[in-house]
């Protein structure tokens, strides 16, 4: 049945039904497939109805064909160019001055405080006796 359709093929289809999890797209009179909601567009899709309506002509790519179950997995997103991500500014390094001010925290402090803690522990032991 999929002699005329192959995985990776890009073609036009018509949206025949919409569900919360995706849209059904007819590839011809006998074959229709599912575009999962995650394959509608790049980015997060909260409500598929904001992107597709029944009767829309869409370009889809066949992701997978399950011959036994006669299921076609389709993607609209795979036919679109991914949006360019904004270049993020690198984080500012923590200034050396700020690191010195924060020297009360960290591993060096533990080493420095160890003697104080031992002394406090010894004082408590003497107090208990």
MMTF fields as JSON, N, C-alpha, C and O atoms, coordinates in Angstrom:
{
  "mmtfVersion": "1.0.0",
  "mmtfProducer": "UNKNOWN",
  "numBonds": 515,
  "numAtoms": 516,
  "numGroups": 129,
  "numChains": 1,
  "numModels": 1,
  "chainsPerModel": [1],
  "groupsPerChain": [129],
  "chainIdList": ["A"],
  "bondAtomList": [4, 2, 8, 6, 12, 10, 16, 14, 20, 18, 24, 22, 28, 26, 32, 30, 36, 34, 40, 38, 44, 42, 48, 46, 52, 50, 56, 54, 60, 58, 64, 62, 68, 66, 72, 70, 76, 74, 80, 78, 84, 82, 88, 86, 92, 90, 96, 94, 100, 98, 104, 102, 108, 106, 112, 110, 116, 114, 120, 118, 124, 122, 128, 126, 132, 130, 136, 134, 140, 138, 144, 142, 148, 146, 152, 150, 156, 154, 160, 158, 164, 162, 168, 166, 172, 170, 176, 174, 180, 178, 184, 182, 188, 186, 192, 190, 196, 194, 200, 198, 204, 202, 208, 206, 212, 210, 216, 214, 220, 218, 224, 222, 228, 226, 232, 230, 236, 234, 240, 238, 244, 242, 248, 246, 252, 250, 256, 254, 260, 258, 264, 262, 268, 266, 272, 270, 276, 274, 280, 278, 284, 282, 288, 286, 292, 290, 296, 294, 300, 298, 304, 302, 308, 306, 312, 310, 316, 314, 320, 318, 324, 322, 328, 326, 332, 330, 336, 334, 340, 338, 344, 342, 348, 346, 352, 350, 356, 354, 360, 358, 364, 362, 368, 366, 372, 370, 376, 374, 380, 378, 384, 382, 388, 386, 392, 390, 396, 394, 400, 398, 404, 402, 408, 406, 412, 410, 416, 414, 420, 418, 424, 422, 428, 426, 432, 430, 436, 434, 440, 438, 444, 442, 448, 446, 452, 450, 456, 454, 460, 458, 464, 462, 468, 466, 472, 470, 476, 474, 480, 478, 484, 482, 488, 486, 492, 490, 496, 494, 500, 498, 504, 502, 508, 506, 512, 510],
  "bondOrderList": [1, 1, 1, 1, 1, 1, 1, 1, 1, 1, 1, 1, 1, 1, 1, 1, 1, 1, 1, 1, 1, 1, 1, 1, 1, 1, 1, 1, 1, 1, 1, 1, 1, 1, 1, 1, 1, 1, 1, 1, 1, 1, 1, 1, 1, 1, 1, 1, 1, 1, 1, 1, 1, 1, 1, 1, 1, 1, 1, 1, 1, 1, 1, 1, 1, 1, 1, 1, 1, 1, 1, 1, 1, 1, 1, 1, 1, 1, 1, 1, 1, 1, 1, 1, 1, 1, 1, 1, 1, 1, 1, 1, 1, 1, 1, 1, 1, 1, 1, 1, 1, 1, 1, 1, 1, 1, 1, 1, 1, 1, 1, 1, 1, 1, 1, 1, 1, 1, 1, 1, 1, 1, 1, 1, 1, 1, 1, 1],
  "groupList": [{"groupName": "UNK", "atomNameList": ["N", "CA", "C", "O"], "elementList": ["N", "C", "C", "O"], "formalChargeList": [0, 0, 0, 0], "bondAtomList": [1, 0, 2, 1, 3, 2], "bondOrderList": [1, 1, 2], "singleLetterCode": "X", "chemCompType": "L-PEPTIDE LINKING"}],
  "groupTypeList": [0, 0, 0, 0, 0, 0, 0, 0, 0, 0, 0, 0, 0, 0, 0, 0, 0, 0, 0, 0, 0, 0, 0, 0, 0, 0, 0, 0, 0, 0, 0, 0, 0, 0, 0, 0, 0, 0, 0, 0, 0, 0, 0, 0, 0, 0, 0, 0, 0, 0, 0, 0, 0, 0, 0, 0, 0, 0, 0, 0, 0, 0, 0, 0, 0, 0, 0, 0, 0, 0, 0, 0, 0, 0, 0, 0, 0, 0, 0, 0, 0, 0, 0, 0, 0, 0, 0, 0, 0, 0, 0, 0, 0, 0, 0, 0, 0, 0, 0, 0, 0, 0, 0, 0, 0, 0, 0, 0, 0, 0, 0, 0, 0, 0, 0, 0, 0, 0, 0, 0, 0, 0, 0, 0, 0, 0, 0, 0, 0],
  "groupIdList": [1, 2, 3, 4, 5, 6, 7, 8, 9, 10, 11, 12, 13, 14, 15, 16, 17, 18, 19, 20, 21, 22, 23, 24, 25, 26, 27, 28, 29, 30, 31, 32, 33, 34, 35, 36, 37, 38, 39, 40, 41, 42, 43, 44, 45, 46, 47, 48, 49, 50, 51, 52, 53, 54, 55, 56, 57, 58, 59, 60, 61, 62, 63, 64, 65, 66, 67, 68, 69, 70, 71, 72, 73, 74, 75, 76, 77, 78, 79, 80, 81, 82, 83, 84, 85, 86, 87, 88, 89, 90, 91, 92, 93, 94, 95, 96, 97, 98, 99, 100, 101, 102, 103, 104, 105, 106, 107, 108, 109, 110, 111, 112, 113, 114, 115, 116, 117, 118, 119, 120, 121, 122, 123, 124, 125, 126, 127, 128, 129],
  "secStructList": [7, 7, 6, 6, 7, 7, 6, 6, 7, 3, 3, 3, 3, 3, 3, 3, 3, 3, 3, 6, 6, 3, 3, 3, 3, 3, 1, 1, 1, 1, 7, 3, 3, 3, 3, 3, 4, 4, 4, 1, 1, 1, 1, 7, 7, 1, 7, 4, 4, 4, 6, 7, 7, 6, 6, 7, 3, 3, 3, 3, 3, 3, 3, 3, 3, 3, 6, 6, 6, 6, 3, 3, 3, 3, 3, 1, 4, 4, 4, 1, 7, 7, 7, 7, 7, 7, 7, 7, 7, 7, 7, 7, 7, 7, 7, 2, 2, 2, 2, 2, 2, 4, 4, 4, 1, 1, 2, 2, 2, 2, 2, 2, 2, 2, 2, 2, 2, 2, 2, 2, 2, 2, 2, 2, 2, 2, 2, 2, 7],
  "xCoordList": [0.816, 0.0, 0.856, 0.435, 2.04, 2.902, 3.903, 4.971, 3.548, 4.441, 4.734, 5.836, 3.754, 3.989, 4.473, 4.81, 4.511, 4.994, 6.2, 6.228, 7.191, 8.404, 8.776, 8.464, 9.453, 9.952, 10.91, 11.737, 10.794, 11.65, 11.052, 11.551, 9.996, 9.351, 8.607, 7.973, 8.694, 7.985, 6.897, 7.157, 5.659, 4.542, 3.444, 3.48, 2.475, 1.346, 0.251, 0.021, -0.417, -1.536, -2.599, -2.391, -3.744, -4.868, -5.268, -5.464, -5.389, -5.779, -7.234, -8.119, -7.473, -8.822, -9.441, -10.656, -8.613, -9.137, -8.099, -6.896, -8.573, -7.669, -8.084, -9.26, -7.102, -7.287, -6.299, -5.369, -6.472, -5.535, -4.091, -3.16, -3.889, -2.549, -1.93, -0.745, -2.715, -2.157, -3.216, -4.4, -2.77, -3.68, -3.55, -2.453, -4.688, -4.695, -4.629, -5.373, -3.717, -3.497, -3.659, -3.018, -4.525, -4.734, -3.644, -3.43, -2.954, -1.926, -2.535, -2.076, -3.559, -4.37, -5.732, -6.053, -6.544, -7.896, -7.896, -8.845, -6.833, -6.809, -5.881, -6.055, -4.908, -3.882, -3.92, -3.915, -3.958, -3.798, -2.854, -2.718, -2.207, -1.251, -1.487, -2.337, -0.7, -0.826, 0.392, 1.53, 0.142, 1.185, 1.028, 0.099, 1.936, 1.869, 2.041, 2.701, 1.455, 1.507, 2.943, 3.197, 3.876, 5.281, 5.933, 7.028, 5.269, 5.813, 5.113, 5.32, 4.284, 3.548, 4.457, 4.43, 5.254, 6.141, 7.3, 7.284, 8.295, 9.423, 8.939, 8.183, 9.369, 8.945, 7.764, 7.311, 7.283, 6.204, 4.841, 4.58, 3.982, 2.615, 1.671, 1.541, 1.021, 0.07, -1.274, -1.867, -1.748, -3.035, -2.846, -2.529, -3.038, -2.821, -3.763, -3.443, -4.916, -5.897, -5.395, -5.942, -4.369, -3.779, -2.889, -2.511, -2.554, -1.645, -2.313, -1.941, -3.301, -3.936, -5.449, -5.995, -6.112, -7.557, -7.883, -7.116, -9.016, -9.447, -9.606, -10.207, -9.063, -9.126, -7.85, -7.692, -6.932, -5.659, -4.842, -4.784, -4.214, -3.258, -1.887, -1.469, -1.197, 0.096, 1.129, 0.804, 2.372, 3.484, 3.973, 4.239, 4.09, 4.505, 5.646, 5.834, 6.391, 7.45, 7.051, 6.607, 7.209, 6.889, 8.065, 9.17, 7.803, 8.85, 8.963, 10.061, 7.805, 7.807, 6.558, 5.482, 6.719, 5.579, 5.557, 6.524, 4.445, 4.248, 3.276, 2.061, 3.822, 3.016, 1.982, 0.841, 2.374, 1.466, 0.224, -0.892, 0.429, -0.685, -1.25, -2.228, -0.623, -1.025, -1.034, -1.976, 0.034, 0.147, 1.287, 2.374, 1.001, 1.978, 2.242, 1.325, 3.493, 3.885, 4.422, 5.348, 3.829, 4.171, 4.71, 4.52, 5.39, 5.916, 5.782, 6.164, 5.236, 5.231, 6.52, 7.119, 6.933, 8.142, 9.373, 10.235, 9.463, 10.638, 10.743, 11.791, 9.673, 9.704, 10.049, 10.202, 10.169, 10.44, 11.871, 12.449, 12.423, 13.761, 13.666, 12.77, 14.591, 14.592, 14.879, 15.735, 14.171, 14.434, 15.823, 16.301, 16.443, 17.772, 17.627, 16.776, 18.481, 18.453, 19.21, 20.234, 18.681, 19.375, 20.699, 20.799, 21.705, 22.986, 22.913, 22.564, 23.246, 23.202, 24.512, 25.59, 24.382, 25.599, 26.235, 25.541, 27.551, 28.198, 28.007, 27.935, 27.929, 27.783, 29.026, 30.147, 28.788, 29.922, 30.646, 30.011, 31.956, 32.684, 32.591, 32.527, 32.586, 32.535, 33.843, 34.932, 33.717, 34.904, 35.765, 35.256, 37.063, 37.993, 37.713, 37.846, 37.327, 37.028, 35.848, 35.872, 34.824, 33.657, 34.023, 33.511, 34.906, 35.326, 36.052, 35.882, 36.858, 37.567, 36.587, 36.751, 35.565, 34.568, 33.799, 33.4, 33.592, 32.846, 33.737, 33.315, 34.93, 35.851, 35.411, 36.041, 34.338, 33.84, 33.117, 32.762, 32.897, 32.247, 33.192, 34.025, 33.062, 33.863, 34.802, 34.774, 35.636, 36.507, 37.613, 37.98, 38.14, 39.19, 38.683, 39.416, 37.455, 36.877, 36.779, 37.036, 36.421, 36.329, 37.674, 37.756, 38.707, 40.039, 40.396, 40.932, 40.074, 40.388, 39.566, 40.069, 38.323, 37.422, 37.631, 37.183, 38.301, 38.464, 39.06, 38.594, 40.08, 40.706, 39.71, 39.672, 38.899, 37.894, 36.897, 36.524, 36.465, 35.479, 36.056, 35.367, 37.304, 37.947, 38.02, 37.752, 38.381, 38.466, 37.092, 36.978, 36.051, 34.699, 34.276, 33.66, 34.604, 34.259, 34.976, 34.379, 36.26, 37.018, 36.43, 36.336, 36.03, 35.436, 34.145, 33.887, 33.33, 32.081, 32.367, 31.68, 33.38, 33.73, 34.178, 33.831, 34.934, 35.401, 34.217, 34.174, 33.261, 32.099, 31.229, 30.659, 31.119, 30.296, 30.909, 30.17, 32.197, 32.868, 32.822, 33.343],
  "yCoordList": [-1.201, 0.0, 1.26, 2.292, 1.19, 2.367, 2.384, 2.986, 1.715, 1.684, 3.089, 3.36, 3.981, 5.328, 6.29, 7.435, 5.839, 6.682, 6.025, 4.814, 6.849, 6.351, 7.266, 8.457, 6.686, 7.489, 8.545, 8.262, 9.765, 10.858, 11.686, 12.767, 11.189, 11.888, 13.124, 13.082, 14.222, 15.458, 15.669, 15.636, 15.89, 16.089, 16.948, 17.281, 17.291, 18.099, 17.188, 16.09, 17.67, 16.925, 17.891, 19.104, 17.325, 18.142, 17.702, 16.513, 18.665, 18.365, 17.918, 18.655, 16.68, 16.123, 16.079, 15.936, 16.2, 16.168, 16.653, 16.509, 17.23, 17.746, 17.188, 17.202, 16.705, 16.213, 16.959, 17.582, 16.913, 17.616, 17.128, 17.882, 15.892, 15.312, 15.464, 15.179, 15.912, 16.055, 16.248, 16.401, 16.239, 16.45, 15.304, 14.803, 14.892, 13.868, 14.561, 15.505, 14.072, 14.681, 13.603, 12.554, 13.876, 12.952, 13.189, 14.312, 12.101, 12.174, 11.919, 12.47, 11.091, 10.871, 10.368, 10.49, 9.8, 9.363, 8.176, 8.0, 7.362, 6.157, 6.246, 5.5, 7.139, 7.153, 8.474, 9.558, 8.336, 9.518, 9.173, 8.009, 10.191, 9.989, 10.999, 11.883, 10.837, 11.711, 12.605, 12.138, 13.886, 14.838, 15.043, 15.717, 14.46, 14.628, 16.107, 16.839, 16.547, 17.966, 18.48, 19.658, 17.61, 18.021, 18.22, 18.775, 17.774, 17.884, 18.963, 19.043, 19.793, 20.827, 21.984, 22.447, 22.45, 23.577, 23.534, 22.766, 24.36, 24.448, 25.174, 26.141, 24.713, 25.322, 24.579, 23.561, 25.114, 24.477, 24.845, 26.012, 23.852, 24.077, 23.712, 22.544, 24.722, 24.473, 24.017, 23.058, 24.711, 24.4, 24.264, 25.237, 23.07, 22.808, 23.633, 23.933, 23.995, 24.781, 26.186, 26.849, 26.643, 27.946, 27.882, 28.916, 26.668, 26.483, 25.874, 26.182, 25.01, 24.294, 24.31, 24.363, 24.262, 24.084, 23.025, 22.796, 22.398, 21.362, 21.968, 23.03, 21.282, 21.766, 22.452, 22.705, 22.759, 23.394, 22.481, 21.269, 23.075, 22.359, 22.57, 23.707, 21.48, 21.576, 20.72, 19.736, 21.119, 20.326, 19.459, 19.965, 18.158, 17.221, 16.34, 16.12, 15.851, 14.881, 13.577, 13.588, 12.465, 11.163, 10.731, 10.495, 10.634, 10.231, 8.718, 8.167, 8.051, 6.612, 6.002, 6.599, 4.807, 4.065, 2.702, 1.944, 2.395, 1.086, 0.319, 0.497, -0.529, -1.257, -2.157, -2.232, -2.846, -3.788, -3.093, -3.595, -1.932, -1.206, -0.136, 0.535, 0.015, 1.023, 2.42, 3.191, 2.731, 4.034, 4.833, 4.314, 6.105, 7.013, 8.129, 8.849, 8.268, 9.361, 10.486, 10.296, 11.657, 12.799, 13.954, 14.006, 14.885, 16.071, 17.278, 17.235, 18.346, 19.627, 20.359, 21.019, 20.232, 20.906, 20.539, 21.386, 19.287, 18.821, 19.469, 19.394, 20.098, 20.76, 22.241, 22.939, 22.71, 24.127, 24.315, 23.44, 25.459, 25.785, 26.156, 26.893, 25.64, 25.944, 27.426, 27.997, 28.045, 29.461, 29.634, 28.802, 30.726, 30.993, 31.411, 32.227, 30.832, 31.183, 32.475, 32.736, 33.273, 34.512, 34.17, 33.241, 34.947, 34.722, 35.292, 36.454, 34.461, 34.892, 35.557, 35.145, 36.591, 37.243, 36.348, 35.78, 36.225, 35.386, 35.994, 37.212, 35.139, 35.61, 36.364, 36.046, 37.365, 38.127, 37.284, 36.706, 37.209, 36.446, 37.166, 38.394, 36.393, 36.98, 37.733, 37.185, 38.957, 39.793, 39.245, 38.694, 39.407, 38.917, 39.568, 38.928, 40.833, 41.54, 40.881, 40.703, 40.52, 39.886, 38.513, 38.103, 37.804, 36.498, 36.634, 35.802, 37.674, 37.888, 38.212, 37.752, 39.006, 39.34, 38.107, 37.99, 37.188, 35.979, 34.874, 33.72, 35.193, 34.159, 33.533, 32.59, 34.048, 33.441, 32.131, 31.398, 31.83, 30.585, 29.788, 30.362, 28.465, 27.635, 26.734, 26.686, 26.018, 25.023, 25.648, 25.091, 26.771, 27.403, 27.744, 27.601, 28.185, 28.541, 27.312, 27.399, 26.193, 24.977, 24.653, 24.302, 24.772, 24.494, 25.47, 25.091, 26.766, 27.783, 27.607, 27.852, 27.191, 27.07, 25.788, 25.685, 24.823, 23.53, 23.672, 23.035, 24.5, 24.669, 25.239, 24.808, 26.214, 26.789, 25.731, 25.686, 24.89, 23.875, 22.831, 22.372, 22.473, 21.511, 22.112, 21.432, 23.382, 24.063, 24.112, 23.855, 24.438, 24.484, 23.11, 22.996, 22.077, 20.721, 20.34, 19.744, 20.689, 20.406, 21.149, 20.592, 22.418, 23.208, 22.567, 22.553, 22.037, 21.386, 20.131, 19.849, 19.379, 18.151, 18.492, 17.784, 19.555, 19.955, 20.391, 20.118, 21.069, 21.57, 20.416, 20.5, 19.353, 18.202, 17.418, 16.788, 17.421, 16.625, 17.277, 16.731],
  "zCoordList": [0.0, 0.0, 0.0, -0.523, 0.574, 0.622, -0.523, -0.417, -1.628, -2.782, -3.296, -3.771, -3.204, -3.704, -2.618, -2.918, -1.358, -0.269, 0.394, 0.616, 0.702, 1.354, 2.504, 2.497, 3.5, 4.61, 4.075, 3.209, 4.596, 4.165, 3.046, 2.731, 2.45, 1.35, 1.867, 2.922, 1.11, 1.454, 0.414, -0.788, 0.895, -0.029, 0.592, 1.776, -0.24, 0.212, 0.754, 0.247, 1.796, 2.357, 2.843, 2.891, 3.202, 3.655, 5.059, 5.309, 5.975, 7.353, 7.337, 6.901, 7.826, 7.824, 9.213, 9.35, 10.24, 11.603, 12.589, 12.368, 13.679, 14.706, 16.066, 16.432, 16.79, 18.146, 19.046, 18.536, 20.36, 21.243, 21.094, 21.377, 20.659, 20.545, 19.159, 18.986, 18.156, 16.824, 15.766, 16.067, 14.504, 13.384, 12.397, 12.148, 11.835, 10.807, 9.458, 9.191, 8.604, 7.303, 6.231, 6.29, 5.247, 4.128, 3.099, 2.643, 2.738, 1.704, 0.327, -0.674, 0.283, -0.914, -0.444, 0.738, -1.35, -0.983, -0.014, 0.75, -0.044, 0.784, 1.997, 2.961, 1.96, 3.009, 3.766, 3.184, 5.096, 5.929, 7.067, 7.444, 7.608, 8.678, 9.782, 9.681, 10.852, 12.016, 12.153, 12.107, 12.32, 12.694, 14.187, 14.632, 14.965, 16.42, 16.758, 16.02, 17.857, 18.238, 18.341, 18.09, 18.708, 18.821, 17.457, 17.37, 16.393, 15.036, 14.202, 12.991, 14.848, 14.119, 13.741, 12.601, 14.675, 14.424, 15.41, 16.372, 15.162, 16.098, 17.347, 17.258, 18.485, 19.736, 20.33, 19.807, 21.431, 22.19, 21.607, 21.316, 21.441, 20.966, 22.106, 22.474, 22.653, 23.736, 23.179, 23.673, 22.148, 21.545, 20.036, 19.353, 19.532, 18.104, 17.228, 16.077, 17.771, 17.001, 16.679, 15.799, 17.375, 17.076, 15.837, 15.288, 15.396, 14.266, 13.037, 11.905, 13.265, 12.152, 12.294, 13.396, 11.137, 11.121, 10.074, 9.14, 10.248, 9.317, 7.925, 7.761, 6.934, 5.557, 5.092, 3.898, 6.011, 5.644, 4.743, 4.953, 3.74, 2.902, 3.551, 3.772, 3.853, 4.54, 3.832, 3.167, 3.99, 3.479, 4.636, 5.726, 4.401, 5.446, 4.958, 3.761, 5.928, 5.646, 6.337, 7.485, 5.64, 6.222, 7.099, 6.61, 8.404, 9.347, 9.46, 9.538, 9.468, 9.7, 9.077, 9.098, 8.526, 7.993, 8.671, 8.592, 9.339, 9.947, 9.051, 9.142, 8.193, 7.202, 7.868, 7.412, 8.949, 9.604, 10.157, 10.02, 10.784, 11.396, 10.464, 10.795, 9.289, 8.304, 8.93, 8.747, 9.672, 10.325, 9.697, 9.441, 9.462, 8.886, 9.89, 10.283, 10.3, 11.188, 10.324, 9.536, 10.484, 9.638, 10.466, 11.681, 9.788, 10.455, 9.538, 8.369, 10.085, 9.383, 9.723, 8.875, 10.966, 11.467, 10.647, 10.412, 10.209, 9.465, 8.086, 7.444, 7.63, 6.326, 6.454, 5.452, 7.686, 7.93, 8.407, 9.051, 8.083, 8.564, 10.043, 10.455, 10.823, 12.257, 12.47, 11.794, 13.4, 13.659, 14.263, 15.034, 13.892, 14.439, 15.889, 16.244, 16.713, 18.127, 18.34, 17.708, 19.242, 19.566, 20.23, 21.031, 19.87, 20.517, 21.918, 22.126, 22.851, 24.245, 24.597, 24.168, 25.386, 25.862, 26.917, 27.761, 26.866, 27.871, 29.253, 29.412, 30.223, 31.6, 32.021, 31.624, 32.832, 33.333, 34.37, 35.253, 34.273, 35.291, 36.631, 36.692, 37.679, 39.011, 39.241, 39.07, 39.62, 39.814, 40.948, 41.924, 40.801, 41.817, 43.163, 44.206, 43.142, 44.394, 45.096, 46.314, 44.346, 44.93, 45.478, 46.519, 44.786, 45.274, 46.603, 47.494, 46.739, 47.997, 49.117, 50.247, 48.799, 49.809, 50.242, 51.4, 49.312, 49.61, 50.169, 50.225, 50.574, 51.029, 52.348, 52.827, 52.937, 54.162, 53.865, 54.788, 52.596, 52.212, 51.324, 50.622, 51.356, 50.475, 51.236, 52.465, 50.5, 51.098, 51.945, 52.979, 51.534, 52.328, 53.723, 54.702, 53.818, 55.109, 55.996, 57.197, 55.442, 56.242, 56.868, 58.045, 56.086, 56.596, 57.716, 58.758, 57.456, 58.459, 59.731, 60.827, 59.603, 60.743, 61.537, 62.679, 60.949, 61.609, 63.011, 63.955, 63.14, 64.454, 65.462, 66.614, 65.024, 65.92, 66.362, 67.534, 65.452, 65.785, 66.759, 67.669, 66.556, 67.462, 68.86, 69.851, 68.933, 70.227, 70.896, 72.095, 70.132, 70.684, 71.191, 72.251, 70.44, 70.854, 72.152, 73.048, 72.24, 73.455, 74.645, 75.739, 74.44, 75.525, 76.019, 77.223, 75.107, 75.501, 76.314, 77.296, 75.902, 76.622, 78.043, 78.988, 78.194, 79.535, 80.393, 81.593, 79.771, 80.492, 80.987, 82.075, 80.214, 80.589, 81.726, 82.482, 81.886, 82.92, 84.255, 85.227]
}
